[in-house]
């Protein structure tokens, strides 16, 4: 992937020439795929497609959005078996450069949505996602990102995922450090909710506001007081927003992920290993220790989180609002 930093609003799309592991497909596969494409072109001209198939980005339209075509599912990889449940939807995902946000934004794009991903910076391209460089602590950036995702039609889905973790000791914690965590994790989400909801109301969209909270909201730990408190605040914000926007047809829901092997987690564990709490503990030891407390005995994968967000973004969740769903391998039970 290119390491070139995108412009503030740049398009990341390209043609697939390898399988999902980056391994070139065989010449036999190419011949079969060409035959599939020829057949589907003829069937498409008659206005029908026989299989759910794979959603692939083949080119950009005149507005710079990735154009998706549906081809028969000739491979067995899970990520290729897409249903197109978000076809035509417009979505904004904050905190989308890595981790949960990136996996969710790319999955939404594979499911047919027009997706803008917002983050402070992007290292490399995202599949079918328009990167938007912005800061959720700045209201103007958030409003601009919403407009970029909404276009003239209006926004359908917001995933407010941007967040930070501060490892601190409550005995010496500084108010300004807590203020920074709350500015991103709580007020950043409030800004995103407000901008997205106003766009949905103005354009008559019965949209979905989704938020990343954390199991730490109800299962706090000593070293992360500011983070745990901010995620508890997210729980209340989601419930209040669900009540505030219900009459507009807008639903608001959150997820509570447990520990997951993401850059945010790895950075937090690296900082933790330098403190008096766990001095010298390696990342591998931290991961093993975290997984040992989870009933399912593993950390979450980013795809676990993205799949839950896909359900919440789809029409299947249309009667849900004000809910917070644990996706933590059972950690909240122990």
N, C-alpha and C positions, 0 to 999 in steps of 0.2 A: 504493500500500500504506500501511497505517496505520503511523505512527511511534510509536504507543503502546507502551511497554515492557510485555512480558507479565508476568504473575505468575510465581512460581517454576515452576508447572506449569500452562501455559495452552494452549488448543487453537487452532491456526491452520488454519482450513479455510474454504473458501468455494465458491460456485458459479461455474463458468466461464461468462462471458458474452461473452468475446472469444477470438480465436484465440491461438496461442502467441506472436505478436508484439504482443499487446495491441490488435489492430485488430478492431473489431466485425465479426462475420460478417454476410453479406448476409441480406435477408429470405428469399431463396430457400433459403439454407442453413438458416435457422430452420425453414422449412416442411418441408424434407427431414429435418432432425434430429427435429422433432416426430413425423413419420411413422415414422422409425427407432425412436424411443422407444416409440411406440404398438405397433409390430410386436414389438419385443423384450420388451415387457411381456407380450404374449400368448404369445410363445415361452417366456419365463421361467416363466410359469404352468404350462407343460407340461414345465418342467425342462430346457430345452435352449437353447443359444445358438449361432448358426451361424458367428460370426466371432470371431477373437481380440479385435479392437476396441481401443478406447481406455479407459483406466482414469481415471475422473473422480470427484472428491470431490463428493458431492451433499448430504450432511448429516452430523450427528454422532450416534453412538449414545448410549445411556443412560449409558455410562461416559465420554463425551466424546471417543471415538476417531472419526476421520474414517471415514465409511461410503463405500465405493467401489462404483460400478456400472459394468458393462462395456457400452459401446455400440459399434455398428459403426464401423469406422474410415473416416470420410468425409473426412478430411484427409490430406495426404501428408507432413506434418512428421515428421521422424524421432522426435522426443520423444513423439509421440502413438501410435506403433506399438508398444504395450506388450504383453507376452505373459503377464503375471501370474505370473511364475515364483516370486515370493515371497509369493503369496497365503497369508494366515494366519500368516506368520512374524512374530516380534517382534524388533525390532532397536533397538540403541542406537548412536548415532554421536556421538563426542566431537569438539569443535572444529567444530561444524556451523553456525555463524552465517554463514560466508562460505566461498568457495573450494571445495576438494575436498570438505570435510565437508558443506556445504550441498547441492552438486550430488548427492552420493551419497545423502544422507538423502531428498531430494525424489524421486530416481529410485527408491529402494526403496519409497517411498510409492506412486508411480505403478504399481509392479509388485505392489502388493497388500499390502505389509507394514504392520504397526502400528509406527510409528517414533517414538522419542523422540530429540531432538537436544539435546546438552548443550554449553553454552558459558558464558563469563563474562557475556555480554550478547547481546541480539538486537535488531537494528535492522530492524523490519519483520517480516512474516509469512513462514513457510515453507509450501510446498504440502503439506498433509496430514501435517505433522510437529508433534508436541507439543514446544514448546521447554521446556527445563529449565535454569534458571540455576544453574550450579555450577562448581566449581573442581577440576580433576583433581589438584591438589596437596593436596586435603583428602579423606581417606579416607571420611569420612561423606557428603560430597557424591557421591562416586562410587558408594557403596553405595546411596544413595537414588535415584540416576539409574537404576541397574540395576534396582532394584525397580519403579520407575515404568514402565520399558519392559517388564519381564517380566510384571507383573500376577500373576494366579494361575496362569497356564499355564507360565511359565518363559521365559527368554531363549533365542533361537535364534542371534542374530547380534550381535557387537560389532565396530564399526569404531573402533579407537583411533587417532584422527586428530589430536587436539590437539597443537600444537607451537608452539615459538617459535624465532626466529633472532636471534642476537646477532652483530653485526659488531664484531670486536675485533682487536687487534694482540697476538699472543702475547708480544711483548716487554714489554707492560705490562698483560696480562690479569689480572683479579682473580679469586681463587678463589671469592668469593661470587657473581660473575656466572656463572661456570661452574656453580656449584651450582644456581642458579635454572634454567638451561637444562636441566640433568639432572633436576631435580625435576619439570619439566613433561614433557620429551620421553622420559625413560626411566622414572623412578619413577611418573609419572602413568600411563604405559602399564602398568606392573606392577600398580598399584592397580586399573586397569580390568580387566586380565586376571584377577586374583585374584577380584574381586567377581563378574565375569561367569561365570567357570568354576565357582565355588562354587554359583552359582544354577543353572547348567546341570546340575551333578552332583546337586544336591538335588532337582531336578524331573525328572531322567531325560532331559534333552535332549541329543542328540548335536549340539552347537552348533558355531559357527565363530567363532574369534577372528581378527580381521584388523587389520593395523597399517600405518600410513604410515611408511615409512622414507625413504630418499632416495638418489639416485645419488651424493650427496656422501659417503655412507658409504664408497664405494670409489673415489671421484674427488674427493678433498678439495681445498679452496682455502684460501689463506693467511689470508684475512680472516674465515673462519668456523670457526675451530678448535673451539670449543665445540659448535657445531651439527653439524659433520661427525663429531666424536667421539661425540656423543650418538646419531646415527643409526647409527654402527657398532655401538654398544652395543645398539641395537634389533635389529640382525641377530642378534646372539648371544641376546638375550632371546627372540626368536621361535623359534629353534632349540631352546633349552632348554624353552620352554613346549610346543612340539610334542611333545617326548619325554615331558614330565611328564604331559600330559593325554591322550596317545594311548590309554591303557587305558580312559579314560572316554568314548571315542568323540568327543572334541573335537579338531577340526583347527585348526591355527594357521598362518597365512600372512601374508606382507607384500608390499607393493609398493614399488618404488624409482622414484618420479617424477623426471623431469628438471625443468629450469626451466619454470615455468608462469606465466601472467599472472594472478596472484592478489593479494589484498591483502597477504598475507605477503611475497610476492616484491617487490611495489612498495614496501612499507615498508623492506625490507632494502636495495633499490637506492637509495632516498632517503637512507638513512643512509650507504651506501657513497659516494654522491656528495659527502658532506660530509667525507670522510676524505682523508688524504694519498694513498691508493691511486688515487683517481679524482676528484679535486676538481673540482667544477663540471660533471661529466658529467650530461647530462639523462637522465630516465627513458627517453625514446625511444631515446637512444643506447645505454643499458644493455641495453634489450630487443633492439635490433638486434645488438649485440655478442654477447649470449647466444645468439640464434638462429643467428648465423653459425657457431658451433661445433657446432651440432646437424646431423647428416647430413641430416635431413629439412627443415632450414632454417626451422623455426618453433618457437615455444614451445608447450607442451602447453596444451590447452583443458581446463577442469574436467570437461567431459563425457567426454573421453578417460579420465580417471581414474575417474569414476563407473561407466563401462561395465565397466572391469576389476574394480572392486569388486563389481559385480552378478554377474559370472561367478564370482568367488570366494565370494560369498554363496549362490550357487545350488547345486543338487544336482550340477551338471555338474563341480564341483571336488571331489567327495566323496572321491576317492582321493589328494588332494594335502594334504600337511602338511609344515611346516618349510621351505617354499619362499619365496624372495624373487624377485619378477618385476620386471624392469626395464621401465618404460614411459617412455622418455626420448628417443624419436626417434632412437635409435642413439648417443646421447652417450657411453655407457659403452664404446663400441667404439673411440673415438678418443682 
